[in-house]
């Protein structure tokens, strides 16, 4: 009797989506694109932003996960997320300070501050509940891309949907946690448009 291989492939597909569209990856892509979408942002400023916003925090998480100090590089245990997010927040603040010394454009500061704001919101929620940061960042990323090319840009909604599905499929989150992440991501982007852009 032939056994279907489709179910066995689903976890692999979910794992690939989770890794390829991880928060660190998406935020880094936004920062890399900054010189193209924000006036007067230099490559040096972009490099500093990437170092302090994503590279240093993720490197710390990766090393701690490899040493068994964290559950995994996505910090799946809610109780471990607070200190990790706090370190990331401090790193981002230091990065913003260095960028101010480099006279980076205000628009670049505002974009990075939005990342810090999203991190703070996620940290606050994760004190009592495990909100999906993957879903939040994917929703923010998709909203940013969608708003740049409406109505065709609405197709980017497939990204947070796929990421949310992957998190549930891997049993890292429930659908309510994913939906809360989507709401947080879109909310942060609306705040960015209204007050910071």
N, C-alpha and C positions, 0 to 999 in steps of 0.2 A: 504494500500500500504506500502510495506516495504521500509524504508529509509536506504540507505547505511551509515554505521558508519565509513567508511574508512577516509573521509575527516576530521571528528572530531578527529580522532586519530593522524593525521599528526602533529598538533601543539603540542600535548603531546610528541610525539616522538622527535620532534625538540627541545622542551624544555629540555628533558632528555639528548639528545646529547650535547646541549649547556652547560648544567651544569656539566655533567660528564667529558667532555673534555674541560673545561674552561682553560684559560691560567694559572691561579694560580695552578690548579690541575696538569697540564702537567709539568710545571716547577718544582713543588714540587716533582713529580715522578722522574724527571731527577736528582734532588739533592739527593733524597733518594738512588738512584742507584749508586751515585758517588763512594762510598767506594768499590763497586763491579767492577767498570769499570776504575777507576783511581787509580794508585798505591799510597799508603801511605796516603790516605784521611781517617781521623779518624771519629768516630761517633760524637765526640764533635764538630769537624769542620763542619760536615754535619748539626748538630743541629743549629749551629750559622748561617750557610748559609740559612737554611730554615727560621729561625726567621727573618732575615733582608731582604731576597730576596722576600719571599712570605707572611709569616705569619703577620708581622707588617703592610705592605701595604694593604693587604686584610682586616685585622681587622679594620683598619682605614676607609676603603671604606664601609665595612659592617655597622659600627656604624653610619657613616654619612648618609648612605642610609636609615637606620632605623629611623633616626631623621628627614628625609625629606630634608636634605641638598644636596643630590645627587639624580639623577633620579632613579637609581637602583644600585644593586651591580655590574653590568657590566658597569656602567657609560655610558649609552646610549646616553646622550647628549654630542655632540662634544665639546661644549663650557666649559664643566666641566672637560674634560679630561686632559688639560694642568697642572693644579695644582696637580691633583691626580698623574699623571705620574712623575711630578717633585718631589713630596714627595717620591714616590717609588724609584726614582733615588738616592736621598739623602740617603735613607735607605740602598740601595745596596752598595753605596760608603762607608758608615759607616761599613757595614758588611765586605767589602773587607779589610778595615783597620784593623778590629779586627782579621780577618783571617791571615793577615800578621803578627800580633803580636803572633798569635798561630803557626806561621811558617807552614801554610798550603801549600801543593805542588803547584808549579807554574801552573800545568795543571788545578787544581781546580780554581785558580784565573782566568785563561783564559776562562774557561767555564762560570764563573759568569760574567766576563767582557763582554762576548758575549751576555748574557741576558741584561746587561746594554746598550750595543750597539743597540740591537733590540728595547729596550724601547726608546732610544733616537731617533732612526729612526721613530718609530711610533708617538712619541711626535711631531717631526718636521712635519710629514705629516698631523697629526691631527690638526695642526694650521690652515690649509686651507681646509682639506678634511677628511672625516670620514673613514679612512682605518680600515679594520677588524683585530683587534688584535687577536681575536679567530683564524681566518684563518692563520695569520702569525705564531703564536706559534704552531698550529697543523701541519703546513707545515714543520717547523723547526724540531719538534719532529719526524715526519714521515721520514724526510730525514735522521736524525740521526740513526733511527732504520733500515731504508732501506739500508743504506751504510754499515751497520755491517753484513749484510747477503744477499748480492746480489747473484743471481737475485730474489730469492724468497722474499727478503725483499721489493721488489717493491709493494707487496700486501698492504704494509702500506700506499700506496697512497690513499686507501679507507678512511683513517681517515680524512685528510683535506677535501676530497670531502664531507664526511658526515657532518663535522662541517660547511663547507661553505653552504651546503644545509640548515642546521638548522638555520643559521643566516638569510638567505634570507626568509625561510619559516616563521620565526617569525617577519619578516619585520624590523629587526634591521639593516640590511645592504642590499645593492644592489649587484648584481653579479659583477659589476666592482670593488666595494669596497672589495669583497671577493677575486677576482682574484689578486688585488693589494696586499692584505694580503699574499696570497700564494707566490707571487713573492718576497715580502720582506722577508718572512721566509726562502725560499730557498736561496735567496741572502745572508742573514746573515750566513746561514750554510756553504755556499761555502766560504765565507770570513773566517769563523772559521777554515775550513779545510786547506785553503791556507796559512793563516798567524798565526793562534793561536794554532792549535792542535799539 
